[in-house]
């Protein structure tokens, strides 16, 4: 169901008033801004997923010489991978709902 001409005009007036009164809020509510922030978070989560995997493999490679240092590095790599995966799954869940 589409809006009537009068309803569209009133909505445009409300939007213009919001842009004039509080431009920061209007920008925060803009769909394009919300979408851009979500895409940035996804890109960052993917980057950290790769970094975490590299740190994990590096830590496991270092366990040959000094077990405790390598295991600590691998542990932090697994933490980074886990947090990145949770962020990616959370964004996928939000898209589905």
C-alpha positions as CSV (number, residue, x, y, z in Angstrom):
1,X,0.0,0.0,0.0
2,X,1.6,3.3,-1.1
3,X,1.3,6.6,0.6
4,X,-1.0,9.3,-0.6
5,X,0.5,12.6,-2.0
6,X,-0.4,14.4,1.3
7,X,1.3,11.6,3.4
8,X,4.4,11.7,1.2
9,X,4.6,15.5,1.5
10,X,4.2,15.4,5.3
11,X,6.9,12.7,5.5
12,X,9.2,14.8,3.4
13,X,8.6,17.7,5.8
14,X,9.4,15.6,8.8
15,X,12.5,14.3,7.2
16,X,13.6,17.9,6.3
17,X,12.9,19.1,9.8
18,X,14.9,16.2,11.3
19,X,17.9,17.0,9.0
20,X,17.7,20.6,10.1
21,X,17.3,20.0,13.8
22,X,19.6,17.1,14.3
23,X,21.8,16.2,11.3
24,X,23.8,13.6,13.3
25,X,20.7,11.7,14.2
26,X,19.4,11.9,10.6
27,X,22.7,10.5,9.4
28,X,22.7,7.7,11.9
29,X,19.2,6.7,10.8
30,X,20.0,6.8,7.1
31,X,19.9,3.4,5.5
32,X,23.0,4.0,3.5
33,X,25.0,4.9,6.6
34,X,23.8,1.8,8.5
35,X,24.6,-0.4,5.5
36,X,28.1,1.1,5.1
37,X,28.9,0.5,8.8
38,X,27.7,-3.1,8.5
39,X,29.8,-3.7,5.5
40,X,32.9,-2.2,7.3
41,X,32.3,-4.5,10.3
42,X,32.0,-7.6,8.0
43,X,35.3,-6.6,6.2
44,X,37.0,-6.2,9.5
45,X,35.8,-9.5,10.8
46,X,37.1,-11.3,7.7
47,X,40.5,-9.6,8.1
48,X,40.7,-10.6,11.7
49,X,39.6,-14.2,10.8
50,X,42.6,-14.5,8.5
51,X,45.0,-12.8,11.0
52,X,43.7,-15.2,13.7
53,X,44.3,-18.2,11.5
54,X,47.9,-17.0,10.7
55,X,48.6,-16.4,14.4
56,X,47.3,-19.9,15.3
57,X,49.4,-21.6,12.7
58,X,52.4,-19.5,13.7
59,X,51.9,-20.5,17.4
60,X,51.6,-24.2,16.5
61,X,54.8,-23.9,14.4
62,X,56.6,-22.4,17.4
63,X,55.5,-25.2,19.8
64,X,58.4,-27.3,18.4
65,X,61.0,-25.2,20.2
66,X,59.3,-23.7,23.2
67,X,56.0,-25.3,24.0
68,X,54.7,-22.7,26.4
69,X,55.3,-19.7,24.1
70,X,53.9,-21.4,21.0
71,X,50.8,-22.6,22.9
72,X,50.1,-19.1,24.2
73,X,50.4,-17.6,20.7
74,X,48.2,-20.4,19.3
75,X,45.6,-19.8,22.1
76,X,45.4,-16.1,21.2
77,X,45.0,-17.0,17.6
78,X,42.1,-19.3,18.4
79,X,40.5,-16.6,20.4
80,X,40.8,-14.1,17.5
81,X,39.3,-16.7,15.1
82,X,36.4,-17.5,17.5
83,X,35.5,-13.8,17.9
84,X,35.7,-13.2,14.2
85,X,33.5,-16.2,13.5
86,X,30.9,-15.0,16.0
87,X,30.9,-11.6,14.4
88,X,30.4,-13.1,11.0
89,X,27.6,-15.4,12.2
90,X,25.9,-12.6,14.0
91,X,25.8,-10.5,10.9
92,X,24.5,-13.4,8.9
93,X,21.8,-14.0,11.5
94,X,20.8,-10.4,11.4
95,X,20.4,-10.5,7.6
96,X,18.2,-13.6,7.9
97,X,15.8,-11.9,10.4
